[in-house]
Amino acid sequence: IKDAVAFIRANYATETEVERLRAAYDFTRQRFMHFMYPHHTWLTNPYLALAEKVFPEKPYNGMYGPNATLRHSAVAHCSQAASVFISIYREMGGGARFVSLQGHNVAEANVKGVIYMVDPDLEALTSYSVEEIHENLHLVPSIYSHRSAKEVKNYQAIFSMGYHTFSFHDVPSNSPRIYKVNVLLESAKWFLPITIVLFGVVLMLWRSWKT
């Protein structure tokens, strides 16, 4: 995330809050190609790759952590793209939160009291909040004007249903516990190999001392 922010500050206009919002959104939407649920491999996180084998019915192995998603994946689904955007925008000093719709997930950003709906996965940014879109479904065609009529109709159905808005202080995910496990294992995955290396060094020193 810190590397992404450094890149954004070097390549985008970021003086005003609106510019920072648009820069974080534009970077995220261009960074990923839409694909459902990219998973960790044995190389990126062996613990989560194993969890997928042991508990195939549980979604433990999605790349919920924004750092892991940026580091290891060129694809993302709506939850991951929203999570990455939220993390980047927060790192840039902005306020952002996760919003879970029925069948889709987006983010919201607070820019001087104006709530923007941010959908980096489907490439939409508007100064209307999810609540305003929910109450005024005629806004959807203009927000998603770059999408087909069939898709727009589907998005209208999605915004017409219920939604859950997280707080600006929650973790950037609709699965907080799984998110926290992913973040923990991003660091913990190094524990076993480092332990083995240290054990080998101690064993080598012990044998040298014995001889």
ChimeraX commands (.cxc) that place a marker at each C-alpha (Angstrom):
marker #1 position 0.00,0.00,0.00 radius 0.5
marker #1 position 2.81,2.42,0.89 radius 0.5
marker #1 position 4.51,1.71,-2.45 radius 0.5
marker #1 position 1.23,2.32,-4.28 radius 0.5
marker #1 position 0.77,5.65,-2.51 radius 0.5
marker #1 position 4.33,6.69,-3.37 radius 0.5
marker #1 position 3.65,5.83,-7.03 radius 0.5
marker #1 position 0.38,7.77,-7.01 radius 0.5
marker #1 position 1.98,10.86,-5.47 radius 0.5
marker #1 position 4.73,10.73,-8.11 radius 0.5
marker #1 position 2.40,10.26,-11.09 radius 0.5
marker #1 position -0.94,11.90,-10.25 radius 0.5
marker #1 position -2.15,15.29,-9.14 radius 0.5
marker #1 position -2.83,14.93,-5.39 radius 0.5
marker #1 position -2.94,18.47,-3.98 radius 0.5
marker #1 position -6.67,18.62,-3.26 radius 0.5
marker #1 position -8.81,15.99,-1.55 radius 0.5
marker #1 position -10.85,15.42,-4.71 radius 0.5
marker #1 position -7.63,14.91,-6.67 radius 0.5
marker #1 position -6.44,12.35,-4.11 radius 0.5
marker #1 position -9.78,10.56,-4.34 radius 0.5
marker #1 position -9.68,10.41,-8.13 radius 0.5
marker #1 position -6.02,9.35,-8.11 radius 0.5
marker #1 position -6.63,6.48,-5.66 radius 0.5
marker #1 position -9.68,5.39,-7.65 radius 0.5
marker #1 position -7.95,5.67,-11.04 radius 0.5
marker #1 position -4.88,3.74,-9.85 radius 0.5
marker #1 position -7.00,0.92,-8.40 radius 0.5
marker #1 position -9.33,0.55,-11.39 radius 0.5
marker #1 position -6.35,0.36,-13.78 radius 0.5
marker #1 position -4.28,-1.90,-11.54 radius 0.5
marker #1 position -6.60,-4.93,-11.71 radius 0.5
marker #1 position -8.48,-6.90,-14.28 radius 0.5
marker #1 position -11.84,-8.21,-13.05 radius 0.5
marker #1 position -11.77,-11.88,-12.05 radius 0.5
marker #1 position -13.58,-13.73,-9.31 radius 0.5
marker #1 position -11.66,-14.70,-6.19 radius 0.5
marker #1 position -7.92,-14.91,-6.95 radius 0.5
marker #1 position -6.32,-17.26,-4.43 radius 0.5
marker #1 position -2.94,-17.58,-2.77 radius 0.5
marker #1 position -0.61,-20.26,-4.11 radius 0.5
marker #1 position 1.95,-22.36,-2.23 radius 0.5
marker #1 position 4.53,-19.69,-3.07 radius 0.5
marker #1 position 2.56,-16.61,-1.98 radius 0.5
marker #1 position 1.11,-18.09,1.23 radius 0.5
marker #1 position 1.43,-21.84,1.90 radius 0.5
marker #1 position -0.82,-21.72,5.00 radius 0.5
marker #1 position -3.78,-20.28,3.09 radius 0.5
marker #1 position -3.13,-22.56,0.12 radius 0.5
marker #1 position -3.29,-25.50,2.53 radius 0.5
marker #1 position -6.50,-24.13,4.10 radius 0.5
marker #1 position -8.14,-24.27,0.68 radius 0.5
marker #1 position -7.31,-27.99,0.45 radius 0.5
marker #1 position -8.41,-28.80,3.99 radius 0.5
marker #1 position -11.54,-26.61,4.02 radius 0.5
marker #1 position -12.59,-26.32,0.35 radius 0.5
marker #1 position -16.06,-25.09,1.34 radius 0.5
marker #1 position -14.68,-22.13,3.30 radius 0.5
marker #1 position -13.40,-18.92,1.60 radius 0.5
marker #1 position -10.25,-18.66,3.71 radius 0.5
marker #1 position -7.92,-18.44,0.74 radius 0.5
marker #1 position -9.14,-15.30,-0.99 radius 0.5
marker #1 position -6.60,-12.49,-1.15 radius 0.5
marker #1 position -8.42,-10.32,1.36 radius 0.5
marker #1 position -5.34,-8.39,2.42 radius 0.5
marker #1 position -4.78,-5.33,0.18 radius 0.5
marker #1 position -1.00,-5.63,0.45 radius 0.5
marker #1 position -1.10,-9.24,-0.73 radius 0.5
marker #1 position -3.50,-8.39,-3.55 radius 0.5
marker #1 position -1.24,-5.61,-4.81 radius 0.5
marker #1 position 1.88,-7.73,-4.42 radius 0.5
marker #1 position 0.71,-11.00,-5.94 radius 0.5
marker #1 position -2.30,-10.48,-8.19 radius 0.5
marker #1 position -3.15,-8.75,-11.46 radius 0.5
marker #1 position -6.82,-9.64,-11.00 radius 0.5
marker #1 position -9.39,-8.81,-8.35 radius 0.5
marker #1 position -13.11,-9.06,-7.70 radius 0.5
marker #1 position -15.30,-6.29,-6.30 radius 0.5
marker #1 position -14.46,-6.88,-2.63 radius 0.5
marker #1 position -10.71,-6.89,-3.21 radius 0.5
marker #1 position -10.76,-3.83,-5.46 radius 0.5
marker #1 position -12.82,-1.92,-2.87 radius 0.5
marker #1 position -10.49,-3.07,-0.09 radius 0.5
marker #1 position -7.40,-1.91,-1.97 radius 0.5
marker #1 position -8.96,1.46,-2.77 radius 0.5
marker #1 position -9.99,2.01,0.87 radius 0.5
marker #1 position -6.50,1.13,2.14 radius 0.5
marker #1 position -4.79,3.43,-0.37 radius 0.5
marker #1 position -7.14,6.34,0.21 radius 0.5
marker #1 position -6.83,6.02,3.99 radius 0.5
marker #1 position -3.04,5.94,3.67 radius 0.5
marker #1 position -3.31,9.20,1.71 radius 0.5
marker #1 position -5.21,10.77,4.60 radius 0.5
marker #1 position -8.75,10.33,3.32 radius 0.5
marker #1 position -11.77,8.68,4.90 radius 0.5
marker #1 position -13.22,5.61,3.20 radius 0.5
marker #1 position -15.42,2.66,4.17 radius 0.5
marker #1 position -16.68,-0.64,2.80 radius 0.5
marker #1 position -20.27,-1.05,1.58 radius 0.5
marker #1 position -21.70,-4.51,1.00 radius 0.5
marker #1 position -24.58,-4.74,-1.47 radius 0.5
marker #1 position -26.57,-7.81,-2.43 radius 0.5
marker #1 position -24.20,-9.46,-4.90 radius 0.5
marker #1 position -21.69,-6.64,-5.20 radius 0.5
marker #1 position -19.34,-4.60,-2.99 radius 0.5
marker #1 position -18.19,-1.01,-3.33 radius 0.5
marker #1 position -16.55,1.70,-1.24 radius 0.5
marker #1 position -17.60,5.12,-0.08 radius 0.5
marker #1 position -15.28,8.08,0.45 radius 0.5
marker #1 position -15.98,11.15,2.57 radius 0.5
marker #1 position -14.70,14.33,0.92 radius 0.5
marker #1 position -15.49,17.32,3.12 radius 0.5
marker #1 position -18.86,15.89,4.09 radius 0.5
marker #1 position -19.79,14.72,0.58 radius 0.5
marker #1 position -20.07,10.93,0.34 radius 0.5
marker #1 position -18.81,9.51,-2.96 radius 0.5
marker #1 position -19.68,6.01,-4.15 radius 0.5
marker #1 position -16.48,4.38,-5.46 radius 0.5
marker #1 position -16.63,1.21,-7.56 radius 0.5
marker #1 position -13.09,0.52,-8.82 radius 0.5
marker #1 position -14.04,-2.98,-9.97 radius 0.5
marker #1 position -16.74,-1.82,-12.40 radius 0.5
marker #1 position -15.03,1.54,-12.98 radius 0.5
marker #1 position -17.56,3.97,-11.54 radius 0.5
marker #1 position -17.06,7.04,-9.36 radius 0.5
marker #1 position -19.83,9.43,-8.42 radius 0.5
marker #1 position -20.56,12.11,-5.84 radius 0.5
marker #1 position -23.74,10.25,-4.87 radius 0.5
marker #1 position -23.71,7.92,-1.86 radius 0.5
marker #1 position -24.99,4.35,-1.97 radius 0.5
marker #1 position -28.03,5.51,0.03 radius 0.5
marker #1 position -28.80,8.21,-2.55 radius 0.5
marker #1 position -28.43,5.74,-5.43 radius 0.5
marker #1 position -30.61,3.23,-3.56 radius 0.5
marker #1 position -33.35,5.86,-3.24 radius 0.5
marker #1 position -32.92,7.19,-6.81 radius 0.5
marker #1 position -32.34,4.23,-9.11 radius 0.5
marker #1 position -32.63,6.46,-12.19 radius 0.5
marker #1 position -29.05,7.57,-11.38 radius 0.5
marker #1 position -27.61,4.14,-12.16 radius 0.5
marker #1 position -27.63,4.40,-16.00 radius 0.5
marker #1 position -25.55,7.60,-15.93 radius 0.5
marker #1 position -23.15,6.26,-13.28 radius 0.5
marker #1 position -22.56,3.05,-15.26 radius 0.5
marker #1 position -23.06,4.57,-18.73 radius 0.5
marker #1 position -19.98,2.72,-20.02 radius 0.5
marker #1 position -21.68,-0.63,-19.33 radius 0.5
marker #1 position -24.21,-2.50,-21.46 radius 0.5
marker #1 position -27.96,-2.01,-21.00 radius 0.5
marker #1 position -28.24,-5.54,-19.59 radius 0.5
marker #1 position -25.52,-4.84,-17.01 radius 0.5
marker #1 position -27.09,-1.51,-16.04 radius 0.5
marker #1 position -30.41,-3.23,-15.44 radius 0.5
marker #1 position -28.64,-5.74,-13.20 radius 0.5
marker #1 position -26.90,-2.95,-11.25 radius 0.5
marker #1 position -30.24,-1.20,-10.75 radius 0.5
marker #1 position -31.56,-4.42,-9.23 radius 0.5
marker #1 position -28.49,-4.66,-6.98 radius 0.5
marker #1 position -28.83,-1.07,-5.72 radius 0.5
marker #1 position -32.58,-1.54,-5.18 radius 0.5
marker #1 position -31.95,-4.22,-2.56 radius 0.5
marker #1 position -30.57,-3.95,0.95 radius 0.5
marker #1 position -26.99,-2.95,1.76 radius 0.5
marker #1 position -24.72,-2.83,4.78 radius 0.5
marker #1 position -22.49,0.18,5.37 radius 0.5
marker #1 position -19.41,-0.36,7.52 radius 0.5
marker #1 position -17.82,2.48,9.49 radius 0.5
marker #1 position -14.86,4.60,8.43 radius 0.5
marker #1 position -12.83,2.86,11.15 radius 0.5
marker #1 position -13.64,-0.77,10.27 radius 0.5
marker #1 position -11.21,-3.01,8.42 radius 0.5
marker #1 position -11.63,-2.58,4.63 radius 0.5
marker #1 position -13.49,-5.85,4.09 radius 0.5
marker #1 position -16.95,-7.37,4.47 radius 0.5
marker #1 position -15.35,-10.34,6.26 radius 0.5
marker #1 position -13.47,-8.74,9.17 radius 0.5
marker #1 position -12.38,-11.98,10.84 radius 0.5
marker #1 position -11.12,-13.56,7.63 radius 0.5
marker #1 position -9.40,-10.27,6.75 radius 0.5
marker #1 position -7.59,-10.23,10.09 radius 0.5
marker #1 position -6.48,-13.87,9.61 radius 0.5
marker #1 position -5.11,-13.00,6.16 radius 0.5
marker #1 position -3.21,-9.99,7.49 radius 0.5
marker #1 position -1.76,-12.10,10.33 radius 0.5
marker #1 position -0.64,-14.85,7.95 radius 0.5
marker #1 position 1.02,-12.33,5.63 radius 0.5
marker #1 position 3.62,-12.06,8.39 radius 0.5
marker #1 position 3.27,-15.52,9.91 radius 0.5
marker #1 position 4.06,-17.26,6.61 radius 0.5
marker #1 position 7.69,-16.29,7.20 radius 0.5
marker #1 position 7.78,-17.76,10.70 radius 0.5
marker #1 position 8.37,-21.41,9.74 radius 0.5
marker #1 position 11.15,-20.87,7.15 radius 0.5
marker #1 position 12.94,-18.37,9.40 radius 0.5
marker #1 position 12.66,-20.80,12.34 radius 0.5
marker #1 position 14.16,-23.59,10.22 radius 0.5
marker #1 position 17.02,-21.35,9.07 radius 0.5
marker #1 position 17.77,-20.22,12.62 radius 0.5
marker #1 position 17.65,-23.81,13.86 radius 0.5
marker #1 position 20.11,-24.78,11.12 radius 0.5
marker #1 position 22.46,-21.94,12.10 radius 0.5
marker #1 position 22.30,-22.93,15.79 radius 0.5
marker #1 position 22.90,-26.58,14.91 radius 0.5
marker #1 position 25.88,-25.67,12.71 radius 0.5
marker #1 position 27.40,-23.50,15.47 radius 0.5
marker #1 position 26.82,-26.23,18.04 radius 0.5
marker #1 position 28.55,-28.83,15.88 radius 0.5
marker #1 position 31.45,-26.43,15.27 radius 0.5
marker #1 position 31.80,-25.87,19.00 radius 0.5
marker #1 position 31.69,-29.64,19.70 radius 0.5
marker #1 position 34.51,-30.31,17.21 radius 0.5
marker link #1:1,2 radius 0.2
marker link #1:2,3 radius 0.2
marker link #1:3,4 radius 0.2
marker link #1:4,5 radius 0.2
marker link #1:5,6 radius 0.2
marker link #1:6,7 radius 0.2
marker link #1:7,8 radius 0.2
marker link #1:8,9 radius 0.2
marker link #1:9,10 radius 0.2
marker link #1:10,11 radius 0.2
marker link #1:11,12 radius 0.2
marker link #1:12,13 radius 0.2
marker link #1:13,14 radius 0.2
marker link #1:14,15 radius 0.2
marker link #1:15,16 radius 0.2
marker link #1:16,17 radius 0.2
marker link #1:17,18 radius 0.2
marker link #1:18,19 radius 0.2
marker link #1:19,20 radius 0.2
marker link #1:20,21 radius 0.2
marker link #1:21,22 radius 0.2
marker link #1:22,23 radius 0.2
marker link #1:23,24 radius 0.2
marker link #1:24,25 radius 0.2
marker link #1:25,26 radius 0.2
marker link #1:26,27 radius 0.2
marker link #1:27,28 radius 0.2
marker link #1:28,29 radius 0.2
marker link #1:29,30 radius 0.2
marker link #1:30,31 radius 0.2
marker link #1:31,32 radius 0.2
marker link #1:32,33 radius 0.2
marker link #1:33,34 radius 0.2
marker link #1:34,35 radius 0.2
marker link #1:35,36 radius 0.2
marker link #1:36,37 radius 0.2
marker link #1:37,38 radius 0.2
marker link #1:38,39 radius 0.2
marker link #1:39,40 radius 0.2
marker link #1:40,41 radius 0.2
marker link #1:41,42 radius 0.2
marker link #1:42,43 radius 0.2
marker link #1:43,44 radius 0.2
marker link #1:44,45 radius 0.2
marker link #1:45,46 radius 0.2
marker link #1:46,47 radius 0.2
marker link #1:47,48 radius 0.2
marker link #1:48,49 radius 0.2
marker link #1:49,50 radius 0.2
marker link #1:50,51 radius 0.2
marker link #1:51,52 radius 0.2
marker link #1:52,53 radius 0.2
marker link #1:53,54 radius 0.2
marker link #1:54,55 radius 0.2
marker link #1:55,56 radius 0.2
marker link #1:56,57 radius 0.2
marker link #1:57,58 radius 0.2
marker link #1:58,59 radius 0.2
marker link #1:59,60 radius 0.2
marker link #1:60,61 radius 0.2
marker link #1:61,62 radius 0.2
marker link #1:62,63 radius 0.2
marker link #1:63,64 radius 0.2
marker link #1:64,65 radius 0.2
marker link #1:65,66 radius 0.2
marker link #1:66,67 radius 0.2
marker link #1:67,68 radius 0.2
marker link #1:68,69 radius 0.2
marker link #1:69,70 radius 0.2
marker link #1:70,71 radius 0.2
marker link #1:71,72 radius 0.2
marker link #1:72,73 radius 0.2
marker link #1:73,74 radius 0.2
marker link #1:74,75 radius 0.2
marker link #1:75,76 radius 0.2
marker link #1:76,77 radius 0.2
marker link #1:77,78 radius 0.2
marker link #1:78,79 radius 0.2
marker link #1:79,80 radius 0.2
marker link #1:80,81 radius 0.2
marker link #1:81,82 radius 0.2
marker link #1:82,83 radius 0.2
marker link #1:83,84 radius 0.2
marker link #1:84,85 radius 0.2
marker link #1:85,86 radius 0.2
marker link #1:86,87 radius 0.2
marker link #1:87,88 radius 0.2
marker link #1:88,89 radius 0.2
marker link #1:89,90 radius 0.2
marker link #1:90,91 radius 0.2
marker link #1:91,92 radius 0.2
marker link #1:92,93 radius 0.2
marker link #1:93,94 radius 0.2
marker link #1:94,95 radius 0.2
marker link #1:95,96 radius 0.2
marker link #1:96,97 radius 0.2
marker link #1:97,98 radius 0.2
marker link #1:98,99 radius 0.2
marker link #1:99,100 radius 0.2
marker link #1:100,101 radius 0.2
marker link #1:101,102 radius 0.2
marker link #1:102,103 radius 0.2
marker link #1:103,104 radius 0.2
marker link #1:104,105 radius 0.2
marker link #1:105,106 radius 0.2
marker link #1:106,107 radius 0.2
marker link #1:107,108 radius 0.2
marker link #1:108,109 radius 0.2
marker link #1:109,110 radius 0.2
marker link #1:110,111 radius 0.2
marker link #1:111,112 radius 0.2
marker link #1:112,113 radius 0.2
marker link #1:113,114 radius 0.2
marker link #1:114,115 radius 0.2
marker link #1:115,116 radius 0.2
marker link #1:116,117 radius 0.2
marker link #1:117,118 radius 0.2
marker link #1:118,119 radius 0.2
marker link #1:119,120 radius 0.2
marker link #1:120,121 radius 0.2
marker link #1:121,122 radius 0.2
marker link #1:122,123 radius 0.2
marker link #1:123,124 radius 0.2
marker link #1:124,125 radius 0.2
marker link #1:125,126 radius 0.2
marker link #1:126,127 radius 0.2
marker link #1:127,128 radius 0.2
marker link #1:128,129 radius 0.2
marker link #1:129,130 radius 0.2
marker link #1:130,131 radius 0.2
marker link #1:131,132 radius 0.2
marker link #1:132,133 radius 0.2
marker link #1:133,134 radius 0.2
marker link #1:134,135 radius 0.2
marker link #1:135,136 radius 0.2
marker link #1:136,137 radius 0.2
marker link #1:137,138 radius 0.2
marker link #1:138,139 radius 0.2
marker link #1:139,140 radius 0.2
marker link #1:140,141 radius 0.2
marker link #1:141,142 radius 0.2
marker link #1:142,143 radius 0.2
marker link #1:143,144 radius 0.2
marker link #1:144,145 radius 0.2
marker link #1:145,146 radius 0.2
marker link #1:146,147 radius 0.2
marker link #1:147,148 radius 0.2
marker link #1:148,149 radius 0.2
marker link #1:149,150 radius 0.2
marker link #1:150,151 radius 0.2
marker link #1:151,152 radius 0.2
marker link #1:152,153 radius 0.2
marker link #1:153,154 radius 0.2
marker link #1:154,155 radius 0.2
marker link #1:155,156 radius 0.2
marker link #1:156,157 radius 0.2
marker link #1:157,158 radius 0.2
marker link #1:158,159 radius 0.2
marker link #1:159,160 radius 0.2
marker link #1:160,161 radius 0.2
marker link #1:161,162 radius 0.2
marker link #1:162,163 radius 0.2
marker link #1:163,164 radius 0.2
marker link #1:164,165 radius 0.2
marker link #1:165,166 radius 0.2
marker link #1:166,167 radius 0.2
marker link #1:167,168 radius 0.2
marker link #1:168,169 radius 0.2
marker link #1:169,170 radius 0.2
marker link #1:170,171 radius 0.2
marker link #1:171,172 radius 0.2
marker link #1:172,173 radius 0.2
marker link #1:173,174 radius 0.2
marker link #1:174,175 radius 0.2
marker link #1:175,176 radius 0.2
marker link #1:176,177 radius 0.2
marker link #1:177,178 radius 0.2
marker link #1:178,179 radius 0.2
marker link #1:179,180 radius 0.2
marker link #1:180,181 radius 0.2
marker link #1:181,182 radius 0.2
marker link #1:182,183 radius 0.2
marker link #1:183,184 radius 0.2
marker link #1:184,185 radius 0.2
marker link #1:185,186 radius 0.2
marker link #1:186,187 radius 0.2
marker link #1:187,188 radius 0.2
marker link #1:188,189 radius 0.2
marker link #1:189,190 radius 0.2
marker link #1:190,191 radius 0.2
marker link #1:191,192 radius 0.2
marker link #1:192,193 radius 0.2
marker link #1:193,194 radius 0.2
marker link #1:194,195 radius 0.2
marker link #1:195,196 radius 0.2
marker link #1:196,197 radius 0.2
marker link #1:197,198 radius 0.2
marker link #1:198,199 radius 0.2
marker link #1:199,200 radius 0.2
marker link #1:200,201 radius 0.2
marker link #1:201,202 radius 0.2
marker link #1:202,203 radius 0.2
marker link #1:203,204 radius 0.2
marker link #1:204,205 radius 0.2
marker link #1:205,206 radius 0.2
marker link #1:206,207 radius 0.2
marker link #1:207,208 radius 0.2
marker link #1:208,209 radius 0.2
marker link #1:209,210 radius 0.2
marker link #1:210,211 radius 0.2
view
